[in-house]
Amino acid sequence: MAFETFPLPGQAGFPFNSFYDAVGGSGDLDELRAYFKQLREETGQRMIKVAFNSEGAPNKFWTAFAKRKFMNLSM
């Protein structure tokens, strides 16, 4: 999911447009996209360490939510 294209504040499809203003120039847009991409990558890497143990077996307390939808997405 970190490498998929995603809408930024001010673009159609961004879930929190009512809370954020539109991004100014194209340089700011590229910088914000890079920041969000880095945020998604880091979050994914940290969640993998929590959701799976060192042998690769899933942690039953964290993976119990894998079958439920979050933000209209299912894993």
TORZADO-206644 format. One line per field, with one value per residue: residue number from 1; x, y, z of N, C-alpha, C, O, CB in turn. Coordinates in pm, 1 decimal, decimal comma. Each point is the difference from the previous one (the first is absolute). Glycine has a CB too. Layout:
k = NUM	...
n.xx = X	...
n.yy = Y	...
n.zz = Z	...
ca.xx = X	...
ca.yy = Y	...
ca.zz = Z	...
c.xx = X	...
c.yy = Y	...
c.zz = Z	...
o.xx = X	...
o.yy = Y	...
o.zz = Z	...
cb.xx = X	...
cb.yy = Y	...
cb.zz = Z	...
***
This chain:
k = 1	2	3	4	5	6	7	8	9	10	11	12	13	14	15	16	17	18	19	20	21	22	23	24	25	26	27	28	29	30	31	32	33	34	35	36	37	38	39	40	41	42	43	44	45	46	47	48	49	50	51	52	53	54	55	56	57	58	59	60	61	62	63	64	65	66	67	68	69	70	71	72	73	74	75
n.xx = 81,9	303,0	-86,4	-322,6	53,1	-80,0	-191,1	245,2	-210,3	-212,8	-104,4	-314,6	46,9	62,8	-180,2	54,1	-154,2	-91,1	326,9	121,7	-31,7	-18,6	296,3	54,5	92,9	-37,6	178,1	-244,4	-51,7	283,3	-18,8	-268,9	105,9	247,5	-187,6	-178,1	250,9	109,7	-281,5	-13,2	286,4	-51,5	-274,4	127,7	231,5	-192,3	-197,2	241,3	71,0	-305,7	-58,3	254,1	103,2	266,0	-195,3	-125,0	-214,4	-205,7	95,5	-271,6	24,3	26,0	-190,8	-285,5	8,2	56,5	-327,4	-21,4	-41,3	261,4	-203,6	-277,4	268,2	-120,3	319,0
n.yy = -119,9	116,6	-7,4	126,7	263,1	104,5	229,9	179,5	106,6	43,9	-300,6	-26,0	-173,4	195,8	-223,3	322,6	175,3	90,0	27,4	169,2	301,9	-158,1	-101,9	323,6	-123,9	-252,6	45,6	-87,2	-257,3	-121,9	39,5	-162,4	-252,8	-32,2	0,6	-237,3	-185,5	17,9	-78,6	-273,8	-96,4	32,8	-155,9	-256,1	-21,8	8,0	-227,3	-212,3	35,5	-69,5	-252,8	-198,5	-114,5	59,7	-215,4	245,6	-24,5	239,2	125,1	-227,1	321,4	75,5	-209,6	82,5	225,5	-227,3	13,5	342,3	141,6	156,3	228,5	-221,4	-230,2	-307,1	-18,5
n.zz = 0,0	-72,9	-316,5	9,9	-169,0	298,4	-122,7	94,2	201,0	-255,7	-109,3	-31,3	282,2	266,4	199,3	41,4	-285,6	296,8	85,2	-260,0	-97,1	-267,3	73,0	-38,1	-219,9	-135,7	270,5	175,0	-179,1	58,2	312,8	29,0	-160,6	197,9	257,2	-98,3	-70,2	295,0	127,0	-156,1	87,9	304,0	7,5	-131,2	206,0	249,4	-107,7	-33,7	308,2	82,9	-181,9	81,1	292,1	-119,3	-156,7	-203,9	269,2	-115,3	280,6	21,1	54,4	-317,5	-142,1	179,9	-244,3	-260,5	-9,0	35,5	-279,3	117,1	-170,7	-114,6	83,7	17,1	69,0
ca.xx = -81,9	84,7	44,0	-115,3	-28,2	-101,0	-32,3	55,2	-97,1	-46,1	-35,4	-119,1	27,4	71,0	-107,3	-10,9	6,7	-63,6	91,2	125,5	-4,6	66,7	144,4	32,0	64,5	33,0	111,9	-59,0	-76,6	96,0	57,2	-102,9	-17,2	116,4	-15,7	-103,3	52,5	91,7	-82,3	-63,8	101,5	45,4	-110,2	-9,4	112,6	-18,0	-113,8	43,5	74,9	-94,4	-102,3	60,0	115,8	125,1	-7,0	-92,7	-136,3	-78,5	-39,2	-145,4	-69,6	3,0	-54,8	-142,9	-73,4	32,4	-117,1	-94,5	29,7	46,3	-7,6	-57,8	98,8	21,8	133,2
ca.yy = 119,9	118,2	39,0	34,9	142,9	37,9	143,7	89,2	101,2	88,1	-79,5	-82,7	-131,7	6,8	-18,4	106,4	129,7	105,8	41,7	52,3	87,9	-53,5	21,6	113,6	-21,6	-138,3	-42,0	-38,8	-122,0	-110,3	-19,5	-61,1	-137,6	-75,2	-14,5	-100,0	-130,8	-41,9	-31,2	-129,1	-105,4	-17,9	-59,0	-140,6	-74,9	-13,5	-89,0	-137,5	-44,5	-21,6	-98,1	-131,8	-22,4	-17,3	-118,8	27,4	-39,1	119,0	25,3	-16,9	117,2	105,0	-44,1	-29,3	106,1	-2,1	-31,3	110,5	113,3	125,5	104,3	-67,7	-88,1	-126,9	-51,9
ca.zz = 0,0	5,3	-133,3	-82,5	-7,0	97,8	-7,8	101,5	42,0	-105,6	-117,1	16,9	55,3	128,3	97,8	99,7	-67,8	78,3	106,7	-53,7	-116,5	-118,6	-4,4	-85,3	-128,8	-36,4	84,8	128,0	-25,9	-8,7	132,7	83,8	-47,1	48,2	145,1	24,6	-42,8	105,2	116,2	-25,7	3,8	138,0	75,8	-40,4	56,0	144,5	26,1	-25,3	118,3	109,6	-35,0	-21,1	85,5	-72,9	-84,3	-108,8	36,5	34,3	138,1	-5,2	51,9	-100,8	-128,0	13,9	-67,0	-142,9	-80,5	9,3	-86,7	59,6	-101,6	-116,2	-60,9	68,4	-32,1
c.xx = 86,3	36,5	-115,5	-14,1	-116,2	-25,4	60,4	-105,4	-31,6	-38,0	-124,1	40,7	79,0	-102,5	-19,7	11,2	-61,9	91,7	125,6	-25,4	71,5	148,6	30,0	56,6	32,9	118,0	-48,6	-77,2	91,7	61,4	-99,0	-24,0	115,5	-9,3	-103,4	46,8	94,8	-76,4	-66,4	99,8	42,5	-107,8	-14,3	111,6	-14,9	-115,0	37,6	75,5	-92,5	-94,0	54,8	121,6	123,7	1,3	-94,7	-143,4	-78,5	-31,9	-152,5	-76,2	-5,5	-65,4	-147,4	-84,9	20,6	-122,1	-104,4	42,7	43,3	7,8	-43,5	101,4	6,3	133,1	-8,2
c.yy = 126,4	50,8	31,7	151,6	32,4	149,1	76,3	102,5	97,8	-73,2	-82,9	-137,1	1,1	-2,6	116,6	139,1	112,4	51,7	69,5	90,3	-68,2	36,3	108,7	-36,5	-145,8	-52,2	-46,4	-130,1	-121,7	-31,1	-68,9	-145,3	-87,9	-24,2	-107,6	-140,1	-55,2	-39,9	-136,9	-114,6	-30,0	-63,6	-147,9	-84,3	-20,8	-93,6	-147,0	-54,4	-32,0	-116,3	-141,2	-14,8	-29,4	-123,7	19,1	-40,4	125,3	6,7	0,9	122,0	113,2	-42,3	-39,1	102,8	-1,2	-25,0	111,1	113,3	119,7	101,5	-59,6	-83,8	-128,8	-55,2	-138,1
c.zz = 0,0	-138,6	-94,7	-7,0	93,3	-10,6	116,9	40,4	-112,8	-127,2	30,7	51,7	129,1	112,1	97,6	-62,5	81,3	111,7	-51,2	-119,4	-116,4	4,6	-102,2	-135,7	-25,7	81,4	136,2	-13,4	-5,2	136,0	94,6	-39,6	48,8	150,7	33,3	-39,6	106,4	125,7	-15,8	8,0	143,0	85,8	-32,8	58,0	150,4	34,6	-24,3	120,0	116,3	-30,4	-19,9	90,0	-85,1	-89,9	-118,3	28,9	39,9	149,2	2,9	49,7	-102,2	-130,2	9,7	-73,3	-151,1	-87,4	3,1	-93,0	83,1	-111,7	-134,2	-76,6	79,1	-46,7	-59,1
o.xx = -45,7	25,9	23,5	44,8	-91,5	89,8	16,1	-102,6	89,8	-64,4	-28,5	96,1	10,8	-91,5	-108,7	61,4	41,8	-24,3	65,1	-96,5	76,3	38,8	-66,1	-76,4	-22,8	7,8	48,0	0,8	-32,0	19,5	37,8	-17,7	-22,2	35,6	24,0	-33,8	-7,2	36,8	-3,1	-30,5	7,4	29,7	-20,3	-24,2	31,0	7,6	-47,9	-17,1	30,8	-31,1	-76,1	74,2	-8,3	75,9	-4,2	-87,5	54,9	-21,7	-62,9	-114,4	-95,0	-65,2	-60,6	-114,4	-55,6	-1,8	-100,3	117,8	-52,9	71,1	53,7	-17,2	-6,6	37,6	102,7
o.yy = 105,9	119,2	37,1	71,7	-80,6	76,1	-53,4	11,8	53,2	58,1	-31,4	-59,4	-103,4	82,3	13,9	89,1	115,1	107,4	71,8	-18,5	-94,7	101,2	8,7	-28,2	-86,6	-119,9	-99,9	-83,4	-104,3	-116,5	-88,0	-85,7	-113,5	-107,3	-85,4	-98,0	-117,9	-96,9	-78,9	-104,8	-116,5	-86,2	-82,0	-111,3	-107,4	-73,9	-88,3	-116,4	-87,0	-80,1	-96,5	96,0	1,3	-4,8	-85,1	17,0	88,3	-102,1	84,4	21,2	78,3	81,2	-34,6	-28,6	85,6	43,0	-8,1	13,8	25,0	-21,2	35,1	-23,6	2,1	16,7	-59,2
o.zz = -43,2	-16,6	-115,0	89,5	16,5	-36,0	109,7	-67,0	-65,4	-87,3	115,5	-48,8	65,9	-0,2	56,1	58,6	-12,5	55,0	75,9	-74,2	19,4	58,5	-103,5	-92,3	84,4	27,1	53,6	90,6	57,1	34,8	77,4	86,6	42,2	48,6	85,3	66,4	34,7	66,5	94,4	56,9	39,3	82,7	89,6	46,8	51,3	98,2	71,1	36,3	81,4	88,2	6,4	20,9	-122,8	-96,7	-88,9	-84,9	66,0	65,3	-63,9	-40,0	1,4	-65,6	-101,4	-35,3	-68,8	-115,3	-70,9	-32,8	108,2	-98,2	-105,1	-119,5	122,9	-116,0	-33,1
cb.xx = -133,8	63,1	176,3	-160,0	175,6	-20,8	-228,8	336,0	-5,8	207,2	270,4	-215,1	-17,6	283,5	155,0	34,8	-48,4	-198,3	-151,1	215,1	-83,1	-253,6	112,0	115,2	114,9	-94,1	100,9	-15,4	-138,1	29,4	104,8	-88,9	-102,2	104,1	38,2	-140,1	-14,3	139,2	-36,9	-136,3	71,9	120,1	-96,9	-85,7	114,7	83,2	-109,4	29,7	162,3	44,2	-48,9	-156,6	-142,2	36,8	54,8	276,8	24,3	-76,0	275,9	150,4	167,9	272,2	288,1	159,7	75,9	228,2	143,1	-171,3	-112,2	60,1	125,9	-145,3	139,4	-286,8	-6,5
cb.yy = -232,5	-199,8	-177,7	-287,4	91,8	-263,5	-1,7	-43,6	-74,7	115,6	22,9	183,7	21,9	48,7	-253,8	-245,4	-235,9	-210,1	-260,5	-186,3	301,4	-82,9	-249,1	151,8	313,9	162,5	260,3	324,0	238,8	180,9	291,2	310,2	197,6	206,6	327,3	274,2	184,7	248,7	324,7	220,0	186,4	283,3	303,7	184,4	200,4	303,6	274,6	163,8	225,6	323,8	281,3	-101,7	-87,8	120,6	-53,5	-45,7	-318,6	97,4	50,6	-263,1	-143,0	3,0	-43,3	-78,6	49,3	-123,9	-232,0	-76,6	-108,7	-96,7	96,0	208,5	194,1	-62,7	195,1
cb.zz = 163,8	233,1	150,9	-26,6	-255,5	190,0	-229,3	-25,4	299,9	184,1	-188,8	-136,1	-294,2	-102,5	-75,9	110,1	-202,2	-106,9	57,1	153,8	128,5	-193,5	170,8	297,1	-67,5	-258,3	-173,2	-24,6	-183,2	-271,3	-113,5	-56,6	-245,5	-232,9	-55,3	-103,1	-278,3	-160,5	-57,7	-201,5	-265,8	-108,5	-86,0	-255,1	-231,1	-70,2	-135,8	-282,2	-155,5	-31,4	-111,2	-259,7	306,1	283,8	289,6	-66,0	10,6	-294,8	115,6	71,1	227,7	169,5	39,1	256,2	275,7	174,9	115,3	271,3	-277,6	282,5	225,2	103,3	-208,5	135,3	215,5
***
